[in-house]
Amino acid sequence: MSDSESDAGDQPENMDHFNGPVENAWLMKIPEFKPEDNPNGLVEESSFSCLFPKYREKYIKECWPLVVKALATHNIKADLDLIVGNMTVRTTRKTWDPFIILKSRDLIKLLSRSVPFEQSVKVLEDEISCDIIKIKNLVRNKEKFVKRRSRLIGPNGCTLKSLELLTNCYVLVQGATVSSIGPYKGLQCVRKVVEETMKNIHPIYNIKALMIKRELMKDENLRDENWERFLPRFQSKNTTKRNKPKVIKKKKEYTPFPPELQESKIDKQLASGEYFLTDEQKRSKKRQEQVNKEKRDAVVQKERREKDFVAPAETDHRAPKASAAEKIDVKSLKSKIAKANKRTAKPK
């Protein structure tokens, strides 16, 4: 069973600390980091800055008090510079969690990528992380990139919504990036689906596999077995048909000898004797050829015009004469008349 085969919420709550080698690290429960674990605080100040686009300025300005309030609970200071267009987070002397500065950096990154504050603030939780996937460089052709990105979203966003339900993650497609927020295992599934979609593998295959894995996790007998036989297999097919040429040239038989040299213009004139004619003779010959050509064209034109005035062939509508084979049999005719007379002569 692979790491991405079980859902993110399958960790046992009463799992103790492991000692020795671990077969499945996803089952380990990460101990909570408390202020008592780091009473002296941090030695140096750490800070991160992130630029945001112009169209996000209004929204960030409105929600910035909420951002400052959320970061203040973790002793992180946040600054907003609307002139330069960047957000800055830095640690203070009261900061006791060394990893919270990285979470704060992810928070301002998500805000700059058009993720709403209600979803971005979830990154500050321990079991939640984020992943910003750059999809622009995965496809070179712009038309293919737009088509595959819309395929990832689906009609009315149904494909993206089903992916969110199966991975317990929030997914947002914005421009050339895909932002996802959720548990670590769900983020792995989202990245795999996004990258394979941009490689021309339809997301419905991965969504179907995730649905099958979720059902298999409910079965205690199949939970620890290999699931390869249950998962759908994708076979790539080249559906593009190669255009056949209109005229297929047949290959000539191979001969070790080179082809014969074609006769040049001078050779043809020497063979016909035209090479030895004077300029006046050449001009007269050319005029004569022109006259002959005009005569032939005049004859063809005259025939074409007179073709409409030619009377059609008459057909004989008289009845054809009877042949010798079709002559009337006189004896049989006499016998028929005699029989008819007898029937009429009978008394009533």
Solvent accessible surface area in square Angstrom, and as a share of the most:
residue,aa,sasa,rsa
1,M,91,0.41
2,S,58,0.38
3,D,83,0.43
4,S,25,0.16
5,E,10,0.05
6,S,14,0.09
7,D,38,0.20
8,A,19,0.15
9,G,68,0.66
10,D,62,0.32
11,Q,73,0.32
12,P,44,0.28
13,E,153,0.68
14,N,131,0.67
15,M,56,0.25
16,D,117,0.61
17,H,137,0.61
18,F,63,0.26
19,N,139,0.71
20,G,57,0.55
21,P,138,0.87
22,V,54,0.31
23,E,185,0.83
24,N,43,0.22
25,A,73,0.56
26,W,55,0.19
27,L,67,0.33
28,M,61,0.27
29,K,114,0.48
30,I,119,0.60
31,P,104,0.66
32,E,121,0.54
33,F,84,0.35
34,K,102,0.43
35,P,66,0.42
36,E,131,0.59
37,D,86,0.45
38,N,31,0.16
39,P,109,0.69
40,N,145,0.74
41,G,17,0.17
42,L,54,0.27
43,V,148,0.85
44,E,135,0.60
45,E,116,0.52
46,S,45,0.29
47,S,58,0.37
48,F,65,0.27
49,S,75,0.48
50,C,23,0.14
51,L,122,0.61
52,F,19,0.08
53,P,42,0.26
54,K,162,0.69
55,Y,133,0.51
56,R,25,0.09
57,E,40,0.18
58,K,150,0.63
59,Y,68,0.26
60,I,0,0.00
61,K,123,0.52
62,E,115,0.51
63,C,9,0.06
64,W,26,0.09
65,P,87,0.55
66,L,92,0.46
67,V,0,0.00
68,V,58,0.34
69,K,145,0.61
70,A,20,0.15
71,L,0,0.00
72,A,58,0.45
73,T,103,0.60
74,H,57,0.25
75,N,44,0.22
76,I,7,0.04
77,K,107,0.45
78,A,10,0.08
79,D,50,0.26
80,L,45,0.23
81,D,55,0.29
82,L,58,0.29
83,I,168,0.85
84,V,101,0.58
85,G,12,0.11
86,N,29,0.15
87,M,0,0.00
88,T,19,0.11
89,V,0,0.00
90,R,69,0.25
91,T,3,0.02
92,T,53,0.31
93,R,235,0.86
94,K,157,0.67
95,T,0,0.00
96,W,63,0.22
97,D,28,0.14
98,P,71,0.45
99,F,105,0.44
100,I,6,0.03
101,I,10,0.05
102,L,56,0.28
103,K,11,0.05
104,S,0,0.00
105,R,71,0.26
106,D,23,0.12
107,L,0,0.00
108,I,0,0.00
109,K,80,0.34
110,L,0,0.00
111,L,0,0.00
112,S,6,0.04
113,R,59,0.22
114,S,21,0.13
115,V,0,0.00
116,P,44,0.28
117,F,22,0.09
118,E,112,0.50
119,Q,42,0.19
120,S,0,0.00
121,V,42,0.24
122,K,84,0.36
123,V,0,0.00
124,L,16,0.08
125,E,96,0.43
126,D,96,0.50
127,E,86,0.38
128,I,32,0.16
129,S,19,0.12
130,C,22,0.13
131,D,30,0.15
132,I,45,0.23
133,I,3,0.02
134,K,151,0.64
135,I,0,0.00
136,K,133,0.56
137,N,136,0.70
138,L,78,0.39
139,V,14,0.08
140,R,246,0.90
141,N,73,0.37
142,K,158,0.67
143,E,137,0.61
144,K,102,0.43
145,F,23,0.09
146,V,66,0.38
147,K,130,0.55
148,R,36,0.13
149,R,59,0.22
150,S,62,0.40
151,R,62,0.23
152,L,0,0.00
153,I,58,0.30
154,G,14,0.14
155,P,100,0.63
156,N,163,0.84
157,G,22,0.21
158,C,69,0.41
159,T,21,0.12
160,L,22,0.11
161,K,113,0.48
162,S,35,0.22
163,L,1,0.01
164,E,31,0.14
165,L,112,0.56
166,L,21,0.10
167,T,6,0.03
168,N,80,0.41
169,C,8,0.05
170,Y,52,0.20
171,V,4,0.02
172,L,41,0.21
173,V,21,0.12
174,Q,53,0.24
175,G,38,0.37
176,A,29,0.22
177,T,16,0.10
178,V,0,0.00
179,S,1,0.01
180,S,0,0.00
181,I,5,0.02
182,G,4,0.03
183,P,24,0.15
184,Y,87,0.33
185,K,12,0.05
186,G,4,0.03
187,L,13,0.07
188,Q,88,0.39
189,C,12,0.07
190,V,0,0.00
191,R,87,0.32
192,K,97,0.41
193,V,3,0.02
194,V,0,0.00
195,E,53,0.24
196,E,43,0.19
197,T,0,0.00
198,M,1,0.00
199,K,133,0.57
200,N,81,0.42
201,I,39,0.20
202,H,76,0.34
203,P,0,0.00
204,I,94,0.48
205,Y,88,0.33
206,N,17,0.09
207,I,8,0.04
208,K,111,0.47
209,A,16,0.13
210,L,21,0.11
211,M,105,0.47
212,I,43,0.22
213,K,17,0.07
214,R,71,0.26
215,E,105,0.47
216,L,17,0.08
217,M,24,0.11
218,K,137,0.58
219,D,55,0.29
220,E,140,0.63
221,N,122,0.63
222,L,36,0.18
223,R,95,0.35
224,D,125,0.65
225,E,74,0.33
226,N,89,0.45
227,W,0,0.00
228,E,97,0.43
229,R,149,0.54
230,F,72,0.30
231,L,33,0.16
232,P,50,0.31
233,R,195,0.71
234,F,82,0.34
235,Q,135,0.60
236,S,99,0.64
237,K,161,0.68
238,N,134,0.69
239,T,113,0.66
240,T,107,0.62
241,K,186,0.79
242,R,199,0.72
243,N,136,0.70
244,K,173,0.73
245,P,76,0.48
246,K,202,0.86
247,V,111,0.64
248,I,130,0.66
249,K,179,0.76
250,K,188,0.80
251,K,196,0.83
252,K,191,0.81
253,E,158,0.71
254,Y,192,0.73
255,T,83,0.48
256,P,100,0.63
257,F,157,0.66
258,P,112,0.70
259,P,123,0.77
260,E,164,0.73
261,L,175,0.87
262,Q,173,0.77
263,E,115,0.52
264,S,58,0.38
265,K,152,0.64
266,I,99,0.50
267,D,67,0.35
268,K,120,0.51
269,Q,39,0.17
270,L,79,0.39
271,A,90,0.70
272,S,80,0.52
273,G,30,0.29
274,E,57,0.26
275,Y,106,0.40
276,F,150,0.62
277,L,59,0.29
278,T,80,0.46
279,D,96,0.50
280,E,98,0.44
281,Q,88,0.39
282,K,74,0.31
283,R,126,0.46
284,S,47,0.30
285,K,86,0.37
286,K,147,0.62
287,R,136,0.50
288,Q,100,0.44
289,E,98,0.44
290,Q,98,0.44
291,V,65,0.37
292,N,55,0.28
293,K,105,0.45
294,E,100,0.45
295,K,128,0.54
296,R,146,0.53
297,D,75,0.39
298,A,61,0.47
299,V,83,0.48
300,V,97,0.56
301,Q,67,0.30
302,K,125,0.53
303,E,110,0.49
304,R,144,0.52
305,R,150,0.55
306,E,86,0.38
307,K,153,0.65
308,D,122,0.63
309,F,174,0.73
310,V,107,0.62
311,A,85,0.66
312,P,119,0.75
313,A,98,0.76
314,E,174,0.78
315,T,97,0.57
316,D,103,0.53
317,H,173,0.77
318,R,195,0.71
319,A,91,0.70
320,P,126,0.79
321,K,197,0.83
322,A,77,0.59
323,S,57,0.37
324,A,79,0.61
325,A,103,0.80
326,E,123,0.55
327,K,154,0.65
328,I,141,0.72
329,D,89,0.46
330,V,90,0.52
331,K,169,0.72
332,S,47,0.30
333,L,88,0.44
334,K,135,0.57
335,S,54,0.35
336,K,136,0.58
337,I,93,0.47
338,A,48,0.37
339,K,127,0.54
340,A,40,0.31
341,N,88,0.45
342,K,143,0.61
343,R,163,0.59
344,T,114,0.66
345,A,83,0.64
346,K,140,0.59
347,P,130,0.82
348,K,248,1.05
